[in-house]
Amino acid sequence: MINYIGSLLRFSATKPRGATTSYSFLLNHKMQRIVININQKKDDQITFLPDQYHYIFRVLRLEIDDNLIVMDGIGNSWLVQLKQDYAQVLEAIASHTELAFEVTLLAALPKGTGFDDIVRCCTELGVTTIIPVESDRTLLKPSANKIQRWRKIAQEAAEQSERTIVPQILEPEKFSQIVSKIETKGHNCYICVARGDREHLINCLEKGVKKIIIATGPEGGWTEKEVTLAINNNFKPISLGNRVLRAITAPISAMSIIAAMVESNQ
């Protein structure tokens, strides 16, 4: 087996730079990735923006005729060959890195830069949409620059984790407004509550579920009023374990449980 793999690697090493190979599956995980807007792709050619050219040729230090994986952030990816003023699409790439269903995370904003970690880690774990939540106990009031930063972090985390979808980072909203208007029909909706005799999330996830909405609270937890409001809007209160988790830890823990349950049943 070792000799067989070694022969594949030697074969790939002798291929001309940029040439496609039926063994591309063996190489793809080692290749650099970049996210583009779908409008940048015209037929079998892709044009890059100035900052993308800088990143590709100055930061990644790739050269003309090198190969690169390009993603549109909505589920499609291609193996391309770099040219002087564009990239030539060589083949579409099938990916199996996405979860089998959608997960929307309502995450209460923590203090400081903690939301950066929530976005980064939950993107790696497969979240579909993240909505920053202003709860009754939230202190942070994010600026437009913060939101753009979170979207950039989500893009970079999607590239790093070899996803084909970049999660949506929506504008922050008050929890009372979101929970009252969000579409819950066809979803399993949960609100994580730190204290009390609640069923664990791992025992609530059902096979065949295609959409999940899960809300995690701020430092100090949700108020009783917020929990009651969520329950009245079809959210089930659940536990993430016997310990009280920080506002940064809870969404990452919840996404880890969901991803593990989904992928173990695929």
Stockholm file with secondary structure:
# STOCKHOLM 1.0

chainA/1-266         MINYIGSLLRFSATKPRGATTSYSFLLNHKMQRIVININQKKDDQITFLPDQYHYIFRVLRLEIDDNLIVMDGIGNSWLVQLKQDYAQVLEAIASHTELAFEVTLLAALPKGTGFDDIVRCCTELGVTTIIPVESDRTLLKPSANKIQRWRKIAQEAAEQSERTIVPQILEPEKFSQIVSKIETKGHNCYICVARGDREHLINCLEKGVKKIIIATGPEGGWTEKEVTLAINNNFKPISLGNRVLRAITAPISAMSIIAAMVESNQ
#=GR chainA/1-266 SS CHHHHHHHHHHHHHSCTTCCCTTHHHHGGGSCEEECCGGGEETTEECCCHHHHHIIIIISCCCTTCEEEEECSBSCEEEEEECSSSEEEEEECCCCCSCSSEEEEEEECCSTTHHHHHHHHHHHHTCSEEEEEECTTCCCCCCHHHHHHHHHHHHHHHHHTTCSBCCEECCCEEHHHHHHHSCCTTSEEEEECSSSSCCBHHHHCCTTCCEEEEEECCTTCCCHHHHHHHHHTTCEEEBSCSSCCCTTHHHHHHHHHHHHHHHHCC
#=GC SS_cons         CHHHHHHHHHHHHHSCTTCCCTTHHHHGGGSCEEECCGGGEETTEECCCHHHHHIIIIISCCCTTCEEEEECSBSCEEEEEECSSSEEEEEECCCCCSCSSEEEEEEECCSTTHHHHHHHHHHHHTCSEEEEEECTTCCCCCCHHHHHHHHHHHHHHHHHTTCSBCCEECCCEEHHHHHHHSCCTTSEEEEECSSSSCCBHHHHCCTTCCEEEEEECCTTCCCHHHHHHHHHTTCEEEBSCSSCCCTTHHHHHHHHHHHHHHHHCC
//
